[in-house]
Amino acid sequence: MPRSIFSVLVALLVMLTAACGTDLRDPDQEKKYDGPFRETANVLTLYSDSAKVLIRLQAPMQADYENGDVIFPDGIDVEFLEKGESVTSTLRANYGKQERNKDLYLVRGNVIVHNLQKQEKLETEELYWNKAKAQIYTDKFVKITTPEEILMGHGLEANQDFTNYRIKKVTGVFSLKE
């Protein structure tokens, strides 16, 4: 009997040590979380100079990342103001991303830039906005509608309020006057 009790105790001890054994892992080798550290709903950001609002940015959702980048997964709406008084142009898109290190925004999906003063509208699928240089540009297909004509082409460079622009490769010009 003592031998069988000893055998049972040894078997129990072996099972307990096997069950309690944990596989220790190096924390530096574990996959790190790379998602946003903060999400904010109904965002309104104002950029100003000398106490005058120059840019008003609105978005339904903003996701901030540890590297400083910001993503607007549900779209972005930007208004450019002249001397903090009246809106001169707008930029809208279905998605936006800000690379904070470069002060560069990328907007995608149904991108529309509208110059309210000249009544001109730019439509494209992807556009970059360099806030520091106050420029917008793309290499994608663009369509510009003015009161007199429709211009189409590939690639565009313009100032951020869309008052001056240059299409890199024009593919069509259609007059709206009859």
C-alpha positions as CSV (number, residue, x, y, z in Angstrom):
1,M,0.0,0.0,0.0
2,P,2.7,2.6,0.8
3,R,4.2,2.0,-2.6
4,S,0.9,2.7,-4.4
5,I,0.3,5.8,-2.3
6,F,3.8,6.9,-3.2
7,S,3.1,6.2,-6.9
8,V,-0.1,8.2,-6.8
9,L,1.6,11.1,-5.1
10,V,4.4,11.2,-7.6
11,A,1.8,11.1,-10.5
12,L,-0.1,13.9,-8.9
13,L,3.0,15.9,-8.4
14,V,4.1,15.4,-12.1
15,M,0.6,16.5,-13.3
16,L,0.6,19.5,-11.1
17,T,4.0,20.7,-12.2
18,A,3.0,20.1,-15.9
19,A,-0.2,22.0,-15.4
20,C,1.3,24.9,-13.6
21,G,4.2,25.4,-16.0
22,T,3.9,28.6,-18.0
23,D,5.7,29.4,-21.1
24,L,7.6,32.5,-20.4
25,R,7.9,34.9,-23.3
26,D,10.2,37.8,-23.9
27,P,8.0,40.9,-23.9
28,D,10.1,42.6,-26.6
29,Q,9.2,39.7,-28.9
30,E,5.4,40.0,-28.4
31,K,3.3,41.8,-31.0
32,K,2.7,45.3,-29.9
33,Y,-0.6,47.2,-30.3
34,D,-0.3,49.6,-33.3
35,G,-3.8,51.0,-33.3
36,P,-4.9,54.4,-32.1
37,F,-4.2,55.4,-28.6
38,R,-7.1,57.9,-28.7
39,E,-10.3,58.3,-30.7
40,T,-12.4,61.5,-30.7
41,A,-15.8,62.0,-32.1
42,N,-17.2,65.2,-33.7
43,V,-13.9,67.0,-34.0
44,L,-13.5,70.7,-34.7
45,T,-9.9,72.0,-35.1
46,L,-9.1,75.6,-35.7
47,Y,-5.8,76.8,-37.2
48,S,-5.2,80.5,-36.6
49,D,-2.5,83.2,-37.1
50,S,-2.5,86.5,-35.1
51,A,-5.8,85.5,-33.4
52,K,-7.6,85.1,-36.8
53,V,-9.0,81.7,-37.8
54,L,-7.5,80.7,-41.2
55,I,-8.6,77.0,-41.4
56,R,-11.5,75.2,-39.8
57,L,-11.3,71.4,-39.9
58,Q,-14.2,69.2,-39.0
59,A,-14.5,65.4,-38.9
60,P,-17.0,62.9,-37.4
61,M,-14.1,60.8,-36.0
62,Q,-10.4,61.3,-35.4
63,A,-7.9,58.6,-34.5
64,D,-4.6,59.6,-33.0
65,Y,-1.6,57.3,-33.2
66,E,1.6,57.2,-31.1
67,N,3.8,58.3,-34.0
68,G,1.9,61.6,-34.2
69,D,-0.2,60.6,-37.3
70,V,-3.9,61.3,-37.2
71,I,-6.5,59.5,-39.3
72,F,-10.0,60.7,-40.2
73,P,-11.6,57.4,-41.2
74,D,-15.2,58.7,-41.7
75,G,-14.2,61.8,-43.7
76,I,-12.9,65.3,-43.4
77,D,-14.3,68.8,-44.1
78,V,-12.0,71.7,-44.3
79,E,-12.9,75.4,-44.7
80,F,-10.3,78.0,-45.7
81,L,-11.0,81.5,-44.4
82,E,-9.6,84.8,-45.6
83,K,-8.2,86.8,-42.7
84,G,-10.5,85.0,-40.3
85,E,-13.7,86.4,-41.8
86,S,-15.3,84.7,-44.7
87,V,-14.9,81.2,-46.2
88,T,-13.0,81.3,-49.5
89,S,-12.9,77.6,-50.3
90,T,-13.7,74.2,-49.0
91,L,-12.2,70.7,-49.2
92,R,-14.2,67.6,-48.5
93,A,-13.2,63.9,-48.7
94,N,-14.4,60.5,-47.5
95,Y,-11.1,59.7,-45.7
96,G,-8.1,61.8,-44.4
97,K,-4.7,61.2,-42.9
98,Q,-2.3,63.7,-41.4
99,E,1.4,62.9,-41.2
100,R,2.3,65.2,-38.4
101,N,6.1,65.0,-39.0
102,K,5.6,66.4,-42.5
103,D,2.5,68.6,-41.8
104,L,1.0,66.8,-44.8
105,Y,-2.5,65.6,-45.3
106,L,-3.7,62.9,-47.6
107,V,-7.4,62.8,-48.5
108,R,-9.1,60.1,-50.5
109,G,-12.5,59.2,-51.9
110,N,-14.8,61.6,-53.5
111,V,-12.5,64.6,-53.0
112,I,-14.1,67.9,-53.8
113,V,-12.4,71.3,-53.5
114,H,-14.7,74.2,-54.1
115,N,-13.6,77.8,-54.6
116,L,-16.6,79.9,-53.5
117,Q,-15.4,83.2,-54.8
118,K,-14.6,82.0,-58.4
119,Q,-17.3,79.3,-58.4
120,E,-14.8,76.6,-59.5
121,K,-14.9,73.0,-58.3
122,L,-12.2,70.4,-58.4
123,E,-13.1,66.7,-58.2
124,T,-10.6,63.9,-57.8
125,E,-10.1,60.6,-55.9
126,E,-6.9,61.5,-54.1
127,L,-5.2,64.8,-53.1
128,Y,-2.4,65.9,-50.9
129,W,-2.6,69.1,-48.8
130,N,0.7,70.6,-47.6
131,K,-0.5,72.9,-44.8
132,A,3.0,74.4,-44.2
133,K,3.4,75.4,-47.9
134,A,-0.4,76.1,-48.4
135,Q,-0.5,73.9,-51.4
136,I,-2.6,71.1,-52.8
137,Y,-1.5,68.6,-55.4
138,T,-2.2,65.2,-57.0
139,D,-1.0,62.9,-59.8
140,K,-4.5,61.4,-60.2
141,F,-7.3,62.2,-62.6
142,V,-8.8,65.6,-62.0
143,K,-12.0,67.4,-63.2
144,I,-12.3,71.1,-62.8
145,T,-15.7,72.8,-63.4
146,T,-15.8,76.5,-63.9
147,P,-18.8,78.7,-64.9
148,E,-17.5,78.6,-68.5
149,E,-15.9,75.2,-69.0
150,I,-15.0,71.7,-67.8
151,L,-11.3,70.9,-67.7
152,M,-10.0,67.3,-67.3
153,G,-6.5,65.9,-66.9
154,H,-4.0,64.0,-64.8
155,G,-2.1,65.8,-62.1
156,L,-2.6,69.1,-60.5
157,E,-0.8,71.7,-58.4
158,A,-2.6,74.6,-56.7
159,N,-2.6,76.9,-53.7
160,Q,-4.7,75.6,-50.8
161,D,-7.6,78.0,-51.4
162,F,-7.8,76.9,-55.1
163,T,-7.5,80.4,-56.6
164,N,-4.5,79.5,-58.8
165,Y,-4.0,76.0,-60.3
166,R,-2.1,74.2,-63.0
167,I,-3.2,70.9,-64.5
168,K,-0.1,68.8,-65.4
169,K,-1.5,66.9,-68.4
170,V,-4.7,68.2,-69.8
171,T,-6.9,65.5,-71.5
172,G,-10.0,67.5,-72.3
173,V,-11.6,71.0,-72.3
174,F,-15.3,71.4,-72.8
175,S,-17.1,74.7,-73.1
176,L,-20.3,75.2,-71.2
177,K,-21.4,78.2,-73.2
178,E,-23.6,77.8,-76.2
